[in-house]
């Protein structure tokens, strides 16, 4: 599974309530359809995705809302519904950026 810009996914996101230190699991929110509008490698070589909600019946995630997720969580929560036509080029670009960021992180520059 590979998520790139333009990938359409459905998301099942755990929702927690309460303080950060004592959060309680409430439910799994289901976003029927969302599109990846941004994908990047950020600080400390962490992979980030920004999704825009296209279809949802969940009040916490209305249509048009943007949801930013770290890659390790996005891949766990996502089910791919459709890939963009230029998926292969975007995967290659993503692979190259990942290699560059890993090199920078290993060298202590990031």
Secondary structure, 3 states (H helix, E strand, C coil): CCCCCCCEEEEEEEEEECCCCCCEEEEEEEEEEEEEEEEEECHHHCEEEEEEEEEECCCCCCCCCEEEEEHHHHHHHEEEEECCCCHHHHHHHHHHHHHHHHHHHHCCCC
